[in-house]
């Protein structure tokens, strides 16, 4: 039995939320140097670790999406699954880091590329500044065993902003809340019928003809399906809890938005989730996540969305559609953190990885994923390199329900060893 699970548990105790992962970076640099590897760190805090002149480089990101109590993480194992109590786990992508640590312990002649801030726009991958001489790169950021990924979605974050005038309100002040929904990854989970807290809140406000908004604070991360949404409103008509929506009276008399109805209509009409399906791949072709709404007591409103598509033409169309939608409601919009799709392609490398996967699991299939993998970005920079992606089974990443199957970790590591030996 390898020390992978022990190494992963050790990683969970080193804070490494996106933008706040320096301690883990320093730990990994020291770990590699202690085992005789050469190490480079670029200006974006990407880490390149290598020994000898290998043909193969393993790649993962070392930041995590921190939800709930994270970065305070307490792990627990139940029926073969590792979870965290009240927080995201960070198996995405910490389990890959633990596999790499095991390989370094064994002194393998390999390259290791650990990128920074993947979870907030593939920032590290976009700023890579290393001379990477490898023929092959195996990404370890996929989340289903016995599958070899050969393509991924591209994406972009679209933000809309508008300032509203404030006026005196009337009627009773209420807090309208949707809390504690399951949440999930805004790419791989977007087609799993996970409820969006912002959409439920907007549906309630529209159905009850609420037209006086004082504040809205909703959503957690752009790349997470929102689990919580709270609005402070005023209403001359009584409001009551309904289903997932809870209502309580507040002893307050806040100012309200002069054109609250426009804001509510925009949130209610916006179609969050899958926009178009890719029948041949069996995954969404385009999707968009209504991720965060911040409407403060000064009248400033910011709406944040995350768009994904399996090809760049479809992504551009989705971006244009979203910009037009919010601009029609008087918002100023901008797009940021755009990253390319990785066009599905079968190569001798993907076939080799698929063959080794079949040897371990008895079956395998070539897949594309409706999420951003760094392969797309890196492939644009290193055009002669061939790519594939694998990983152990992880469920509900980017949420407090995140879990990883421990038997899958060991078997995926067995596949990884076979790939290394084959190359």
C-alpha positions, 0 to 999 in steps of 0.5 A: 500500500502506498502512502498516497492517502497519508500524503493527501491527509497531510496536504489537507492540513496545509491551507491552499485556497486559491490565491492563498496557497503559498504555504503548500507551494513552499512545502512542495518545493522543499519536499521535491528538493529533499528527494533530489529533484530540480525545482523551478518556480516562475513568477505566477508561482507555478512549480516545475519539478524534474529529474533526468531527461524524461519524456513524460510530465505529470500535471496538476494544480495545487490550489483548491476551492474552499467551501464551508469551514475550509481551509480548516479541513477534518477528514473522515472515511465512510464506506470507502469514501473520504469526506470532510466535515462541513467543508470542501475536501480538496481532493480536486486536485490534492489527490493528484499532488499526493500521487506525485509525492509518492512518485517522488518518494520512489525517485522516479525519473519524471517531470511534474508541473504543478500550476497555481490558481487553476480554480479561479481562471487557470491563472497559473497555466495561462502564465507558464514560463518554463521551457518544457521539453516533454513529448507527453503530458498526463493531466491528473485532474479528471474525476471518474475512474476508467475514463481517459479524457481527450478534450474539455470545455473552454470557458469565461467569466462574465460580470454585470454591474449596475447602480440603482437609485434608492427610495423610501419603501413601504410595508413589512421588511422580510428576509427571504432565504434559500440556504444549505442546498447541495451545491456542486461543480458548475461544469461537471455537475451542471446537468445533474439537476442540482437546484440553484439557490439564486434561481429559486430565490428569484422565482419566489420573488417573481411569483410573489410580485415582490417589487422592493429589494433592499439587498441581495447576497447570494452564491459562493464561488463563480465555479460553484452552483450556489447553495445559499441566497438571501434577500432583504425586501419590503412588501405590502402583502404578507410573505410566507415560507414556501418549500426551500424558501424561508421567510422571516420578518425583520424589524427594519425600515431600509431604503429599497431599489427604485427599479427593483422589478427590473432586477428581479425580472433579470434574475428570474428570466436568466436561464442558468444551467445547460443551454445546449447538449452535445449528443455525441459526447453525452455531455452539455455542449454549452452551459452557464452558471448564475453564480453570485449576486451582490446587491448592497445597501448602497444600490450597487449590483454585481452579477457574476456568471461562469460560461462553458462550451465545448468549442470556441465558436459556441463559447463566443456565441454564449458570451455575446448572448449573455452580454446582450441579455444583461445590457438590455437591463441597463447593466455594464458588462465585461468578460474575464478569465477566458480559457480555450477549449481542448478539442477532443483528439485521439493520439498514440498517447491517448490510446496508450493511456486507454490501453493501460486503463483497460488492463487495470479496470477491465474497461475504459472509454475515451471521453471529453469533460464539460469543465476546464482542464489546463490541457487546453491552455498548455497545449496552445503554448507547447504545440508539439506535446501530446496530452491526456487526462485521468483521475480517481473518482471524485464526487461533488467537487467545489462543495461541502459534499465533496468525496473521493473513492479511496479504492479508486485512488489506488487503482488509478495510481496503478494505471499511472504506474503502467503509463510511466513504465510504458513510456 
